């Protein structure tokens, strides 16, 4: 009798298991595409000030501040100069955010399992932040090579000015080929460790702040997914600002490692900044970063959340 019950229930169990796997795969694909679309949108909003940020991080002695860097770049390179590195930036943001948000969804489910939480929607702020921390490990591998190219293109005019005898003007594809030819494929991962050191704690605060602000802005009895367009933008802006405030010194070090033509160690860059610029040197470019991040991450999350809702709706039809 018991064996009969077990055999009768087996097909149902297998069907439930297959259905669950299919649903998880569908959710992962939707998160991937929504993150990709959000990444593209955020680049067009934030790229000019990202260029200013990188220039100020690498060449702090050349500019008096954000406005001076912006004005000088426009004067010397026109508007195109502010969008230097846009192609690798789009590729970087597409790949990073697609992998980041897909991994975030799976990491949320993993956190649910180890904490005994029934639904992703019931995760605490700390649990969501931990899922963000884990997901950034995977996205770092996609981000590092493309950000390496982006930073070097953004800093090319200043680098050429300092070394006129070796001045070059090349495209993103030519620069990629040169790096691979000189250093092999591993040359594309220069700065991977500081990228991870920045990304993982950074996305802990990023997703923690985003989910926390969404919870705070939700009315009693309202789901955080239904707080509306403007409140989602506010939560996204808060997440982006928190990320950069917490990890900006690491980003300064990463940018200098990736642009330098020397094999500088992490601690050597730290000592050089402290010696020549003081501790405030670790915050060169913070103001344009925050000015860029607030609209860029607000756009990122709005596009991500609403495109995800649309895709779930279309799949349900």
Secondary structure, 3 states (H helix, E strand, C coil): CHHHHHHHHHHHHHHHHHHHHHHHHHHHHHHHHHHHHHHHHHHHHHHHHHHHHHHHHHCHHHCCCHHHHHHHHHHHHHHHHHCCCHHHHHHHHHHHHHHHHHHHHHHHHHHHHHHCCCCHHHCCHHHHHHHHHHHHHHHHHHHHHHHHHHHHHHCHHHHHHHCHHHCCCCCHHHHHHHHHHHHCHHHHHCCHHHHHHHHHHHHHHHHHHHHHHHHHHCCCCCCHHHCCHHHHHHHHHHHHHHHHHHHHHHHHHHHHHHHCCCCCCHHHHHHHHHHHHCHHHHHCCHHHHHHHHHHHHHHHHHHHHHHHHHHHHHHHC
